[in-house]
Amino acid sequence: MTKIKINSNKENVHIGLVEELGQVQFEIFPKVKNAVELFKSQDVKDIIDLGCGLGWNTIFLAREGFNIWAGDICKGYIDTLRDKTSKMNLKNINCKQLDMKNIPYEDNSFDAVICTSTLNHGTLREIKMIIDEIHRVLKPNGILITDLLSVEDQSFGIGEMIETNTFIGGRKGEAGIPHHYTDENEIMELFKSFKEVYVYRRNYIFDLADSEVMSQVYDIECVK
């Protein structure tokens, strides 16, 4: 039986901009920084960063000494990340273009999975497929760090609804990308294959140069 613990208190988390390698980016989320201590306490060595984008989490975790497999469906992101890691002489990063619905690695391959700001980019069926794949490639007692948008987010209901709680065109800069919004009951169903699930409600406030943007998110930690 799955052990689920939900923290009902909402926490405000401010995320600022930083510059590295000539690029401006959002700083590493506290949940990723905090995961480092958890990973080291559990002797985690091999991590896959799914939906890695331009690889800021990948680089951060590699610098902490973990072996990182970085995967994204966008070839341009993967090519850019390969170039970055080469310039930084980071030898503990393996980059691969992939579809998270069909992760090209064997069962029980990784000690941990990071999948942030990515899992909600699809229909509910696609999200279930990705979670099944994550569960498959995690080793027994492996750790998943992920998140999903809340139905309480300000962008919920904006754009074209393609299915229940899933919209296209509701979030600036991601006009053609589906966004699925979830609640606590759905989270319990989605992650029922894991033996432990910890859920935290957080308001991420992104501090831009001239404005603030907020996302209401469920941060999720799972143990296989």
For each residue, the residues with C-beta under 8 A, 3 or more apart:
1:
2: 188 191 192 193 194 195 196 197
3: 195 196 197
4: 188 191 196 197 198 199
5: 197 198 199
6: 184 199 201
7: 198 199 200 201
8: 201
9: 201
10: 201 202 203 216
11: 200 201 202 203
12: 202 203 205
13: 29 30 202 203 204 205
14: 205 207
15: 26 27 29 204 205 206 207
16: 26 27 207
17: 24 25 26 27 207 208 209
18: 24 25 26 27
19: 22 23 24 25
20: 23 25 56
21: 84 87 88
22: 19
23: 19 20 54
24: 17 18 19
25: 17 18 19 20 54 56
26: 15 16 17 18 29 56 206
27: 15 16 17 18
28: 32 33 56 57 60
29: 13 15 26 32 33 116 204
30: 13 33 34
31: 34 35 116 145 147 219
32: 28 29 35 36 57 60 61 114 116 145
33: 28 29 30 36 60
34: 30 31 37 38
35: 31 32 38 39 112 114 143 145
36: 32 33 39 40 61 64
37: 34 40 41
38: 34 35 41 42 44 143 221
39: 35 36 42 44 47 66 111 112 143
40: 36 37 43 44 64
41: 37 38
42: 38 39 111 141 143
43: 40 111
44: 38 39 40 47 66 111 112 143
45: 66 67 111
46: 66 67 69 109 110 111 112
47: 39 44 61 66 67 68 69 110 111 112 113 114
48: 68 69 70 71 103 105 109 110 112 113 114 137
49: 52 55 57 58 61 68 69 70 71 114 115
50: 71 72 100 103 113 114 115 118 130 134
51: 71 72 73 100 115 116 117 118 119 121
52: 49 55 57 58 70 71 72 77 78 81 95
53: 56 72 74 77 118
54: 23 25 77 80 81 84
55: 49 52 58 59 70 77 80 81 84 85 93 95
56: 20 25 26 28 53 59 60
57: 28 32 49 52 60 61 114 116
58: 49 52 55 61 62 68 70 81 85 93
59: 55 56 62 63 84 85 88 90 93
60: 28 32 33 56 57 63 64
61: 32 36 47 49 57 58 64 66 68 114
62: 58 59 65 66 67 68 85 90 92 93
63: 59 60 90
64: 36 40 60 61
65: 62 92
66: 39 44 45 46 47 61 62 92
67: 45 46 47 62 92 94
68: 47 48 49 58 61 62 92 93 94
69: 46 47 48 49 93 94 96 105 110
70: 48 49 52 55 58 78 81 93 94 95 96
71: 48 49 50 51 52 78 95 96 97 98 100 103
72: 50 51 52 53 77 78 81 97 98
73: 51 97 98 99 100
74: 53 77 78 97
75: 78 79 97
76: 79 80
77: 52 53 54 55 72 74 80 81
78: 52 70 71 72 74 75 81 82 95 96 97
79: 75 76 82 83
80: 54 55 76 77 83 84
81: 52 54 55 58 70 72 77 78 84 85 93 95
82: 78 79 85 86 95
83: 79 80 86 87
84: 21 54 55 59 80 81 87 88
85: 55 58 59 62 81 82 88 90 93 95
86: 82 83 89
87: 21 83 84
88: 21 59 84 85
89: 86
90: 59 62 63 85 93
91:
92: 62 65 66 67 68
93: 55 58 59 62 68 69 70 81 85 90
94: 67 68 69 70
95: 52 55 70 71 78 81 82 85
96: 69 70 71 78 104
97: 71 72 73 74 75 78
98: 71 72 73 102 103 104
99: 73 102 103
100: 50 51 71 73 103 115 118 130 133 134
101: 126 129 130 133
102: 98 99 133
103: 48 50 71 98 99 100 133 134 136 137
104: 96 98
105: 48 69 109 110 137
106: 109 137
107: 136 137
108: 137 138 139 140 142
109: 46 48 105 106 137 138 139
110: 46 47 48 69 105 113 137 138 139 142
111: 39 42 43 44 45 46 47 138 139 142 143
112: 35 39 44 46 47 48 138 142 143 144 145
113: 47 48 50 110 134 137 138 142 143 144 145 146
114: 32 35 47 48 49 50 57 61 145 146
115: 49 50 51 100 118 119 130 134 144 145 146
116: 29 31 32 51 57 145 146 147
117: 51 147
118: 50 51 53 100 115 121 146
119: 51 115 122 127 130 131 146 147 148
120: 127 147 148 149 179 180 181 182
121: 51 118 174 177 178 179 180
122: 119 126 127 130 178 180
123: 126 127 162 163 166 178 180
124: 127 128 163 164 165 166 180 186
125: 128 129
126: 101 122 123 129 130
127: 119 120 122 123 124 130 131 148 180 190
128: 124 125 131 132 190
129: 101 125 126 132 133
130: 50 100 101 115 119 122 126 127 133 134
131: 119 127 128 134 135 190 191 193
132: 128 129 135 136 193
133: 100 101 102 103 129 130 136 137
134: 50 100 103 113 115 130 131 137 138 144 146
135: 131 132 138 193 194 224
136: 103 107 132 133
137: 48 103 105 106 107 108 109 110 113 133 134
138: 108 109 110 111 112 113 134 135 142 143 144 224
139: 108 109 110 111 142 224
140: 108 224
141: 42 223 224
142: 108 110 111 112 113 138 139 223 224
143: 35 38 39 42 44 111 112 113 138 221 222 223 224
144: 112 113 115 134 138 194 220 221 222 223 224
145: 31 32 35 112 113 114 115 116 220 221
146: 113 114 115 116 118 119 134 219 220 222
147: 31 116 117 119 120 217 218 219 220
148: 119 120 127 180 181 182 187 217 218 220
149: 120 153 155 156 179 180 181 182 215 216 217 218
150: 153 156 181 182 183 201 216 217 218
151: 156 165 181 182 183
152: 156 216
153: 149 150 156 181 215 216 217
154: 214 216
155: 149 158 159 167 170 171 179
156: 149 150 151 152 153 165 167 170 181
157: 161 167 170
158: 155 167 169 170 171
159: 155 167 168 169 170 171 179
160: 167 168 169
161: 157 164 166 167
162: 123 166 167 168 178
163: 123 124 166
164: 124 161
165: 124 151 156 180 181 182
166: 123 124 161 162 163 178 179 180 181
167: 155 156 157 158 159 160 161 162 170 178 179 181
168: 159 160 162 175 176 177 178 179
169: 158 159 160 175 176
170: 155 156 157 158 159 167 179
171: 155 158 159 174 175 177 179
172: 175 213
173:
174: 121 171 177 179
175: 168 169 171 172
176: 168 169
177: 121 168 171 174
178: 121 122 123 162 166 167 168
179: 120 121 149 155 159 166 167 168 170 171 174
180: 120 121 122 123 124 127 148 149 165 166
181: 120 148 149 150 151 153 156 165 166 167
182: 120 148 149 150 151 165 186 187 190 218
183: 150 151 186 187
184: 6 187 188 199 218
185: 188 189
186: 124 182 183 189 190
187: 148 182 183 184 190 191 197 199 218 220
188: 2 4 184 185 191 192 197
189: 185 186 192
190: 127 128 131 182 186 187
191: 2 4 131 187 188 194 197 220 222
192: 2 188 189
193: 2 131 132 135
194: 2 135 144 191 197 222 223 224
195: 2 3 223 224
196: 2 3 4 222 223
197: 2 3 4 5 187 188 191 194 220 221 222 223
198: 4 5 7 220 221 222
199: 4 5 6 7 184 187 218 219 220
200: 7 11 218 219 220 221
201: 6 7 8 9 10 11 150 216 217 218 219
202: 10 11 12 13 216 217 218 219
203: 10 11 12 13 214 215 216 217
204: 13 15 29 214 215 216 217
205: 12 13 14 15 212 213 214
206: 15 26 212 213 214 215
207: 14 15 16 17 212
208: 17 211 212 213
209: 17
210:
211: 208
212: 205 206 207 208
213: 172 205 206 208
214: 154 203 204 205 206
215: 149 153 203 204 206
216: 10 149 150 152 153 154 201 202 203 204
217: 147 148 149 150 153 201 202 203 204
218: 147 148 149 150 182 184 187 199 200 201 202
219: 31 146 147 199 200 201 202
220: 144 145 146 147 148 187 191 197 198 199 200
221: 38 143 144 145 197 198 200
222: 143 144 146 191 194 196 197 198
223: 141 142 143 144 194 195 196 197
224: 135 138 139 140 141 142 143 144 194 195
